[in-house]
Structure formats: structure tokens, C-alpha cells
Amino acid sequence: MEIINRKENPLLNRVELSFRWEHSSDATPTLAEMVAAAAQAEPGAKADLVFVKNVNTRYGRPQTTGLALIYGAASAAKVEPEFIHSRHKSIHASSTPAEPIPVTVKEVKEVEPAAGIEATKGADES
């Protein structure tokens, strides 16, 4: 698994990882493998708070792309639709540790605030 882009989203208390997975001699990775690899790629991530979406494998190409959303708390993960939670339920319920998957990070691009937008402080931080 190769991390293409990493974006922190503090408003939703999550990290968004865009990834690419080359699987030339293997089958398309399963959802469980993608969740395990995304949890391994982000330090301190818990596998039960990782949700993989927008997975796409092009016909004839041994390459899968997708988006992994890694939440900081279970309460923050409630913004995900119910069908996403049910899709990941069997993966999150299994407590068997997955086999380590090699993960590489290539040119992670941090997203910066747009020009002219200042970071705002909360009322209690004044």
C-alpha cells in the first residue's frame, strides 16, 4: 500500500489517507487488508476506527485506489453513514491481528489553508 496524500481534518477529528495498492501477482486486496494497512500506516490508529471508502480497481490494471478515513474517537466516527458502519462491522468485530502489510509513503502532500483564510481561535483561547 502506498499513501499518496494525507490530510488532517480536525473539524471531523479524522485523518484522510488517499492510497494506491499495486497487486500485480495477487488478487484485489480485501476490505480487511485495506483497513489493516491503513491502521498500520497512521501511527496510533485503532483498526476499529478506520473506514475505507471510494475503492476503485480499474479493469485490466493490477492497481487499487481508495480513501481511508481514520477517526480519533468512536463518537467522531458516527458521521459515517450506517451502511458504511455495517460494511465494516465484521472487520471491526474480529479481534484477530492481521499479518503486517508493507506500507510506503510517497510524496505526502499536506493540505494548507487557502490564501486569505486565517486560523480562528475559540472564545476560550483568547
Secondary structure, 3 states (H helix, E strand, C coil): CEEEEEEEECCCCEEEEEEEEECCCCCCCCHHHHHHHHHHHCCCCCHHHEEEEEEEECCCCCEEEEEEEEECCCCHHHHCCHHHHHHHHHHHHCCCCCCCCCCEECCCCCCCCCCCCCCCCCHHHC
